[in-house]
Structures are given as C-alpha cells and as structure tokens.
C-alpha cells in the first residue's frame, strides 16, 4: 500500500500567508529604521520604536511617538513612505502586478491568496481586479500630488513641495495619516485652506470606499443599476459624513480650542474634514486634545466603524455597520429576512458581519484591559488609543507619547489585528478543516434573550 503523500505546504493557508506577509514587511521596515542613516541623530530608532513605526506604516495607521519631519532623515522618511504604499496595496497585490508585468502565470494558489486579501467571494477575474487596484491607486495618488503641489510648491519651493505633495497624497489615499509638517501638528496649519482640505478629503474618501465601488462607477454606462454593495457603501458613507459633520459643528461650535475662533465657512470645512478623517485616515485639522468629551466619543465610534471593504481602511467596515442596522430593523419589525436596497442578504454574510463585530469588540476590550494594567493614563485616553490602533486611524489624544514598552507591544498587535482583519487574523490561528456540515438534525429549542 502506498503511503498518502501530504502537501508539505498545506499549513500555509491564504490567511496565514497574508498574516506572514504583513509580519515580514514589518520586520524588514523595522530593521531599516534601526539603521543610523534613518534618523537625524544617526543613532537609529530603538528596537521597540522602530517596530512600532514600521507596524504603524505597514498597517497604514499613523500612530507615532516620533516627529517624522525632525527625527527622521530623508532615507527614514522614504522607508516609511514605501511601507505605507506596500502596506496599503498589500504584498499580494504588489507581487501579482509584478508577476503580470514579467509575463509569469498566476497560479491557483496565488489567486486564492488574492481572493482572501481583497475579500472577494470567488477567484473569477481576480487578476483583473488586482490590476485595477494598482491602476486606480497610482492614478488617484498622482492626481492628488499634482493638486497639493499648487500649495506646497508655492510655500516650500519646487522640489520640497513636490516631495511633500507625493508623500501626503500617498499617505492620504492609503488612509495612513502620516505627515511631514513637523511638531506633531498634522494638517492643523491648513484648517482654513480649501485646496488642501478638499484634496485630502477626496483622497481619503476615494481610498476608503474601496476598489469595488470605484470599479462599479468606472464601468457604469447607464445600462444596469449599481451593485447593492456600491449602494450600501455610498449611502452609509454619506450618512456618516453628514451626521458626523453636523454633530461636530454642534459639539464644538463655541469651543475656543477647536471651532470657536473660525468663521462659519471655516467651521464647516474643519468639521467636514474631522468627520471624514476619523474613519481610518488619521489626519486632523483640529486639536483632538482640546475637543469636548462628546466629540471624542463620536470619534471613537467612527474609528470603530471604519471605511469600506477592499480599501486601505480598517474598522469593522461600513457594510458591516449597515448590515447590523438592517438586522436591528428586521428584529424590531419581527421580520425573518435581512434586506438592503431590495436585495436579500445571505445568512452566511450576516453571520460573517456579526462575527467581525464580536471579534473586534473582544479584541478591543482585551487590549484595553491589558493597557489599563500597564499604563498610567485615563480611561478615555486608553480607549481612544486602542480603538484608533484597531481602526488603523492614527488619531491620538496624547497617549502614544506616554506608552510603556508593554503598552507599545499591545498597540502594535492591535494595529496588525485591525489591518489584517478580525476574521483573517482569527482563522490564521485555527486548524483548517474546511466547511463542516452536521450529519445530525438537532431538535429546535427557543431560548429567552433580551
């Protein structure tokens, strides 16, 4: 009898490969940031700080305890920029694009990995989707850089302006939130600048709605309706932006540390920017430390929701949030089916959405509890920092600078968890036995809930 030959690489499931690709890129970035030529003092970053900044860059988060402008050299800044771009696109996307450019065949295993990385339902046309991701990314980043150059070139000179335009365009589209303005000021200097605000806003939104929506818009010629996914993403995104803008205007209207000193138009632009940015971008034109508690709570909720699937964003995603609202509506109306825009949402998708929310809340609560034991900070500081890391946002109300070694480790793991995705992260550590269907029909039993 011939022994059964086992695949020696069977343990390398798509989920594990995706997780390992992020871990490998983070490790490489950390080593580069340890080099003396990466920092202004020529000493290199400490091991934990280099790991933190590398993770924040690859996971397109933006949390940082160093000033990128003053603490890093041009080499160090370029390392961060490349990590942001690779982390935003994903190594699976980059490797597939390279394979196509070299004329190599993309095998079925690679297609499975791309399916998982891009959260697709099947592998059909996956290479075409990947190429579109790359094309849209580079095209939008180039347009954003050109628009920003009109302001930055006039302010900083041609070459410095071009560099800043490219850096901030890539950072904004990938929802990273890293900036080179110095002194941890982010974009507060441009709180009243329409060109910079509108350009950054558009880049954040385009990066956050996802390639599926951009593709649907690009391919639409009036012959068929938009996909339900596109409708859900657009309506939910617009709803969150409008609600957030109005809420921030109401909460911060007379706050002398935020909107108070601005005129009506400037208040509206600043509130609009701050409504969009917390859902994973991390830029801020208002001082988050000076915001009222109600605004901070709103930002935490927005960071938890995040942007949309197939984007560079984190959070539980807008579609998951919309499905949870649909589940609530169906429950209140005593309806069995979950329906959105005239389309029945399959049971497995609803279960997936509920699993994402549960796993996300479980991780956030666990990370928060551990941080409360290792850090000497207030409840709101730790909660804000934890959700910001999970949502790969990068906003902070001062906690990042005060994190201990263990605190940084917890935030590093939280950023990785948020970027890879709750389900992908969880499945990567589970034994893959495929779909299991019970051979037993169990009797039904009604359980009291609520």
C-alpha positions as CSV (number, residue, x, y, z in Angstrom):
1,X,0.0,0.0,0.0
2,X,1.4,3.4,-1.0
3,X,1.5,6.0,1.8
4,X,-0.6,9.0,1.3
5,X,1.5,12.0,0.3
6,X,0.8,15.1,2.3
7,X,1.4,18.6,1.0
8,X,4.2,20.0,3.0
9,X,2.9,23.5,2.5
10,X,-0.7,22.6,3.4
11,X,-0.4,24.6,6.6
12,X,0.2,27.8,4.6
13,X,-3.4,28.8,4.2
14,X,-4.2,32.0,2.4
15,X,-5.0,33.6,5.8
16,X,-1.6,32.6,7.2
17,X,0.3,33.8,4.1
18,X,-1.4,37.2,4.3
19,X,-0.6,37.5,8.0
20,X,3.0,36.4,7.5
21,X,3.4,38.8,4.6
22,X,2.5,41.7,6.8
23,X,4.7,40.4,9.6
24,X,7.7,40.0,7.2
25,X,7.2,43.5,5.8
26,X,7.0,45.0,9.3
27,X,10.2,43.2,10.3
28,X,12.1,44.4,7.2
29,X,10.9,48.0,7.8
30,X,11.9,47.8,11.5
31,X,15.4,46.7,10.5
32,X,15.7,49.6,8.1
33,X,14.6,52.1,10.7
34,X,17.2,50.8,13.1
35,X,19.9,51.9,10.7
36,X,21.9,55.1,11.8
37,X,21.2,56.8,8.4
38,X,17.4,56.6,9.1
39,X,17.4,59.1,11.9
40,X,18.6,62.7,12.3
41,X,20.8,61.8,15.4
42,X,22.4,59.0,13.4
43,X,21.7,56.5,16.2
44,X,18.7,54.8,14.6
45,X,15.4,54.1,16.4
46,X,15.3,51.8,19.4
47,X,14.1,48.3,18.7
48,X,10.6,48.8,20.1
49,X,10.2,52.3,18.5
50,X,11.4,51.0,15.0
51,X,8.9,48.1,15.3
52,X,6.1,50.4,16.3
53,X,6.7,52.9,13.5
54,X,7.1,50.1,11.0
55,X,3.9,48.5,12.1
56,X,2.1,51.8,12.0
57,X,3.3,52.4,8.5
58,X,2.6,48.9,7.1
59,X,-0.8,48.9,8.8
60,X,-1.4,52.4,7.4
61,X,-2.3,53.6,10.9
62,X,-0.3,56.8,11.5
63,X,0.3,56.5,15.3
64,X,3.8,57.7,16.1
65,X,5.9,58.7,19.1
66,X,8.5,60.5,16.8
67,X,8.3,63.6,14.6
68,X,8.8,62.3,11.1
69,X,10.0,65.7,9.8
70,X,12.6,66.4,12.5
71,X,13.5,62.9,13.8
72,X,13.9,61.0,10.5
73,X,16.3,61.7,7.6
74,X,15.2,61.6,4.0
75,X,16.1,57.9,3.9
76,X,14.0,57.2,7.0
77,X,11.0,59.1,5.6
78,X,11.2,57.2,2.3
79,X,11.3,53.9,4.2
80,X,8.0,55.0,5.9
81,X,6.6,56.1,2.6
82,X,7.4,52.8,0.8
83,X,6.0,50.8,3.8
84,X,2.8,52.9,3.6
85,X,2.4,52.2,-0.1
86,X,3.2,48.4,0.2
87,X,1.0,48.1,3.3
88,X,-1.9,49.9,1.6
89,X,-1.7,47.9,-1.6
90,X,-0.8,44.7,0.1
91,X,2.2,42.4,-0.8
92,X,-0.2,40.0,-2.5
93,X,-1.3,42.8,-4.9
94,X,2.2,44.0,-5.5
95,X,3.6,40.5,-6.2
96,X,0.7,39.8,-8.6
97,X,1.3,43.0,-10.5
98,X,5.0,42.1,-10.8
99,X,4.2,38.6,-12.0
100,X,1.8,40.0,-14.7
101,X,4.4,42.6,-15.8
102,X,7.0,39.9,-16.1
103,X,4.6,37.6,-18.0
104,X,4.6,34.9,-15.4
105,X,1.5,32.8,-14.9
106,X,-0.6,33.5,-11.8
107,X,-1.3,30.0,-10.3
108,X,-4.5,29.0,-8.5
109,X,-2.8,29.2,-5.1
110,X,-1.9,32.8,-5.7
111,X,-5.5,33.5,-6.9
112,X,-6.8,32.1,-3.6
113,X,-4.5,34.4,-1.6
114,X,-5.6,37.4,-3.6
115,X,-9.3,36.4,-3.1
116,X,-8.7,36.4,0.7
117,X,-6.6,39.6,0.6
118,X,-9.2,41.5,-1.4
119,X,-12.2,39.9,0.5
120,X,-13.7,38.5,-2.8
121,X,-16.3,35.8,-2.9
122,X,-14.5,33.8,-5.7
123,X,-11.3,33.8,-7.7
124,X,-13.0,34.6,-11.0
125,X,-11.4,37.7,-12.6
126,X,-9.2,38.2,-9.5
127,X,-6.1,39.2,-11.6
128,X,-8.1,41.8,-13.4
129,X,-9.3,43.2,-10.1
130,X,-5.7,43.3,-8.8
131,X,-4.5,45.2,-11.8
132,X,-7.4,47.7,-11.4
133,X,-6.4,48.2,-7.8
134,X,-2.9,49.2,-8.8
135,X,-4.1,51.4,-11.7
136,X,-6.7,53.3,-9.6
137,X,-4.2,53.7,-6.7
138,X,-1.4,55.2,-8.7
139,X,-3.7,57.4,-10.9
140,X,-5.5,58.9,-7.9
141,X,-2.3,59.4,-5.9
142,X,-0.7,61.2,-8.9
143,X,-3.7,63.5,-9.3
144,X,-3.7,64.2,-5.6
145,X,0.0,65.0,-5.7
146,X,-0.5,67.4,-8.6
147,X,-3.3,69.3,-6.8
148,X,-1.3,69.5,-3.5
149,X,1.8,70.8,-5.3
150,X,0.0,74.0,-6.2
151,X,0.0,74.9,-2.5
152,X,3.2,73.2,-1.3
153,X,5.5,74.3,-4.1
154,X,4.5,77.9,-3.5
155,X,5.1,77.5,0.2
156,X,8.2,75.3,0.4
157,X,9.9,75.6,-3.0
158,X,9.6,73.4,-6.1
159,X,11.5,70.2,-5.1
160,X,10.5,70.2,-1.4
161,X,6.9,71.0,-2.5
162,X,6.8,68.1,-4.9
163,X,8.2,65.7,-2.3
164,X,5.6,66.8,0.3
165,X,2.8,66.6,-2.3
166,X,3.7,63.0,-3.2
167,X,4.2,62.0,0.4
168,X,0.9,63.4,1.7
169,X,-1.1,62.2,-1.4
170,X,0.1,58.6,-0.8
171,X,-0.5,58.9,2.9
172,X,-4.0,60.3,2.4
173,X,-5.2,57.8,-0.2
174,X,-3.8,54.9,1.8
175,X,-5.6,56.4,4.9
176,X,-2.2,56.4,6.7
177,X,-2.3,59.8,8.4
178,X,1.5,60.3,8.5
179,X,2.6,63.8,7.7
180,X,5.8,65.8,7.4
181,X,4.6,69.1,8.8
182,X,6.6,68.8,12.0
183,X,5.9,69.1,15.7
184,X,3.0,66.7,15.6
185,X,0.8,69.4,14.0
186,X,-0.6,67.2,11.3
187,X,-2.7,69.4,9.0
188,X,-3.8,72.0,11.6
189,X,-1.9,74.7,9.8
190,X,-4.2,74.2,6.8
191,X,-7.5,74.1,8.7
192,X,-8.8,77.1,6.7
193,X,-7.2,76.2,3.3
194,X,-9.8,75.0,0.9
195,X,-7.4,73.4,-1.6
196,X,-5.5,71.3,0.9
197,X,-8.7,70.3,2.7
198,X,-10.7,69.3,-0.3
199,X,-7.8,67.4,-1.9
200,X,-7.1,65.4,1.3
201,X,-10.8,64.8,1.8
202,X,-11.2,63.4,-1.7
203,X,-8.1,61.2,-1.4
204,X,-9.3,59.8,1.9
205,X,-12.8,59.1,0.6
206,X,-11.6,57.5,-2.6
207,X,-9.1,55.4,-0.6
208,X,-11.8,54.5,1.9
209,X,-14.8,53.5,-0.3
210,X,-12.9,50.6,-1.8
211,X,-11.9,49.4,-5.3
212,X,-15.2,47.5,-5.8
213,X,-17.1,50.8,-5.7
214,X,-14.6,52.7,-7.8
215,X,-14.8,49.9,-10.4
216,X,-18.6,49.9,-10.4
217,X,-18.6,53.7,-11.0
218,X,-16.0,53.4,-13.7
219,X,-17.8,50.6,-15.6
220,X,-21.3,52.1,-15.3
221,X,-22.8,53.3,-18.6
222,X,-26.5,53.5,-17.6
223,X,-27.3,50.0,-18.9
224,X,-27.5,48.4,-15.5
225,X,-28.1,49.6,-11.9
226,X,-25.2,49.9,-9.5
227,X,-24.4,46.8,-7.4
228,X,-26.1,46.6,-4.0
229,X,-22.6,46.7,-2.4
230,X,-22.0,50.1,-4.1
231,X,-25.3,51.5,-2.9
232,X,-24.7,50.3,0.7
233,X,-21.2,51.8,0.8
234,X,-22.2,55.2,-0.8
235,X,-25.3,55.7,1.3
236,X,-23.6,54.6,4.6
237,X,-20.5,56.7,3.9
238,X,-22.6,59.9,3.0
239,X,-24.8,59.3,6.0
240,X,-21.8,59.0,8.4
241,X,-20.1,62.1,6.9
242,X,-23.3,64.2,7.1
243,X,-24.1,63.1,10.7
244,X,-20.5,63.5,11.8
245,X,-20.2,67.0,10.3
246,X,-23.4,68.2,12.0
247,X,-22.5,66.6,15.3
248,X,-19.0,68.1,15.4
249,X,-20.4,71.5,14.5
250,X,-22.9,71.2,17.3
251,X,-20.4,69.9,19.9
252,X,-17.5,72.2,19.0
253,X,-19.2,75.4,17.7
254,X,-18.1,77.6,20.6
255,X,-15.1,75.6,21.8
256,X,-12.2,78.2,21.8
257,X,-9.7,75.3,21.3
258,X,-11.2,74.0,18.1
259,X,-14.0,75.6,16.1
260,X,-14.6,78.7,18.2
261,X,-12.2,81.1,16.6
262,X,-13.2,80.2,13.0
263,X,-15.9,81.8,10.8
264,X,-18.9,79.9,9.5
265,X,-17.3,78.6,6.3
266,X,-14.1,77.6,8.1
267,X,-16.1,75.8,10.8
268,X,-18.0,73.8,8.2
269,X,-14.8,72.8,6.3
270,X,-13.0,71.8,9.6
271,X,-16.0,69.9,10.8
272,X,-16.3,68.1,7.5
273,X,-12.6,67.2,7.5
274,X,-12.8,65.9,11.0
275,X,-15.9,63.9,10.2
276,X,-14.2,62.0,7.4
277,X,-10.7,61.6,8.8
278,X,-11.5,59.5,12.0
279,X,-12.9,56.6,9.9
280,X,-9.2,55.5,9.4
281,X,-7.3,58.4,7.8
282,X,-5.8,59.9,11.0
283,X,-5.1,63.4,9.7
284,X,-6.5,66.2,11.8
285,X,-7.0,69.9,11.2
286,X,-8.4,70.4,14.7
287,X,-6.6,69.8,18.0
288,X,-8.1,66.5,19.3
289,X,-6.8,67.1,22.8
290,X,-8.9,70.2,23.1
291,X,-12.2,68.6,21.9
292,X,-15.2,68.0,24.2
293,X,-15.9,64.6,25.6
294,X,-18.9,64.2,23.4
295,X,-16.8,64.7,20.3
296,X,-14.2,62.3,21.5
297,X,-16.9,59.6,22.0
298,X,-18.2,60.3,18.4
299,X,-14.6,59.9,17.0
300,X,-14.3,56.6,18.9
301,X,-17.5,55.3,17.3
302,X,-16.4,56.5,13.8
303,X,-13.0,54.8,14.3
304,X,-14.6,51.6,15.2
305,X,-16.9,51.6,12.1
306,X,-14.0,52.5,9.7
307,X,-14.4,52.7,6.0
308,X,-15.3,50.1,3.4
309,X,-14.2,46.6,2.2
310,X,-11.4,46.3,-0.4
311,X,-10.0,49.6,0.7
312,X,-6.9,50.6,2.7
313,X,-9.0,51.3,5.7
314,X,-9.6,49.5,9.0
315,X,-12.5,49.2,11.3
316,X,-15.4,46.8,11.1
317,X,-16.3,48.5,7.7
318,X,-19.4,50.4,6.6
319,X,-21.1,47.4,5.0
320,X,-20.8,45.5,8.3
321,X,-22.3,48.5,10.1
322,X,-25.1,48.7,7.6
323,X,-25.9,45.0,7.9
324,X,-26.1,45.4,11.7
325,X,-28.6,48.2,11.3
326,X,-30.6,46.0,8.9
327,X,-30.5,43.2,11.5
328,X,-31.8,45.6,14.1
329,X,-34.5,46.9,11.8
330,X,-35.6,43.4,10.9
331,X,-35.7,42.4,14.6
332,X,-37.8,45.4,15.6
333,X,-40.2,44.7,12.7
334,X,-40.3,41.0,13.5
335,X,-39.0,40.1,10.0
336,X,-37.1,37.0,9.3
337,X,-35.2,38.2,6.2
338,X,-32.4,40.8,6.2
339,X,-33.0,43.1,3.2
340,X,-31.0,46.1,1.9
341,X,-31.8,48.0,-1.2
342,X,-34.2,45.4,-2.3
343,X,-31.7,42.6,-2.0
344,X,-31.8,39.7,0.4
345,X,-28.5,39.5,2.4
346,X,-27.5,35.8,2.7
347,X,-27.3,34.2,6.1
348,X,-23.6,33.5,5.9
349,X,-22.9,37.2,5.2
350,X,-24.9,38.2,8.2
351,X,-23.1,35.7,10.3
352,X,-19.7,37.0,9.0
353,X,-20.7,40.5,9.9
354,X,-21.8,39.6,13.4
355,X,-18.5,37.6,13.8
356,X,-16.5,40.6,12.7
357,X,-18.2,42.9,15.2
358,X,-17.9,40.4,18.1
359,X,-14.2,39.6,17.4
360,X,-13.4,43.3,17.1
361,X,-15.1,44.2,20.4
362,X,-13.5,41.2,22.1
363,X,-10.0,42.3,21.0
364,X,-10.6,46.0,21.8
365,X,-11.8,45.1,25.3
366,X,-9.0,42.7,25.9
367,X,-6.3,45.2,24.7
368,X,-7.9,48.0,26.7
369,X,-7.9,45.8,29.9
370,X,-4.2,45.0,29.4
371,X,-3.4,48.6,28.7
372,X,-5.2,49.7,31.9
373,X,-2.8,47.4,33.8
374,X,0.4,48.5,32.1
375,X,-0.3,52.2,31.6
376,X,-0.9,55.1,34.0
377,X,-3.4,57.0,31.9
378,X,-7.1,58.0,32.0
379,X,-9.9,55.7,30.8
380,X,-10.7,57.9,27.7
381,X,-7.0,58.2,26.6
382,X,-6.5,54.4,26.7
383,X,-9.9,53.6,25.0
384,X,-9.2,56.2,22.3
385,X,-5.7,54.9,21.6
386,X,-6.9,51.3,21.5
387,X,-9.8,51.9,19.0
388,X,-7.5,54.2,16.9
389,X,-5.0,51.4,16.6
390,X,-7.7,48.8,15.8
391,X,-9.3,51.1,13.2
392,X,-5.8,51.9,11.8
393,X,-6.7,55.5,12.2
394,X,-3.7,57.1,13.9
395,X,-5.5,59.8,15.8
396,X,-4.4,60.3,19.4
397,X,-5.2,62.5,22.4
398,X,-1.7,62.2,23.8
399,X,-1.4,58.6,24.8
400,X,1.1,57.4,22.2
401,X,3.9,59.5,23.6
402,X,3.4,58.1,27.1
403,X,3.2,54.4,26.2
404,X,5.4,52.0,28.1
405,X,7.2,49.1,26.4
406,X,4.4,46.7,27.1
407,X,1.9,49.3,26.0
408,X,3.6,49.7,22.7
409,X,3.6,45.9,22.2
410,X,-0.2,45.8,22.8
411,X,-0.8,48.7,20.4
412,X,1.5,47.0,17.8
413,X,-0.6,43.8,17.9
414,X,-3.8,45.8,17.8
415,X,-2.7,47.6,14.7
416,X,-1.8,44.3,13.0
417,X,-5.1,42.8,14.1
418,X,-7.1,45.7,12.6
419,X,-5.2,45.8,9.3
420,X,-5.2,42.1,8.6
421,X,-8.9,41.9,9.6
422,X,-10.6,40.1,12.6
423,X,-11.7,37.0,10.7
424,X,-8.5,36.6,8.7
425,X,-6.4,37.0,11.9
426,X,-8.6,34.5,13.8
427,X,-8.7,31.9,11.0
428,X,-4.9,32.1,10.6
429,X,-4.5,30.6,14.0
430,X,-7.2,27.9,13.6
431,X,-6.8,24.4,12.2
432,X,-8.4,24.5,8.7
433,X,-10.8,21.6,8.4
434,X,-13.0,23.1,5.6
435,X,-16.7,23.6,5.9
436,X,-18.3,21.2,8.4
437,X,-21.9,20.2,8.0
438,X,-23.6,18.4,10.8
439,X,-25.0,15.0,10.0
440,X,-27.4,15.2,12.8
441,X,-30.7,17.2,12.8
442,X,-31.0,18.7,16.3
443,X,-34.4,19.5,17.8
444,X,-35.2,23.2,17.9
445,X,-35.4,24.9,21.2
446,X,-36.4,28.5,21.9
447,X,-34.1,30.4,24.2
448,X,-35.0,33.5,26.1
449,X,-32.9,36.6,25.1
450,X,-33.0,40.3,25.9
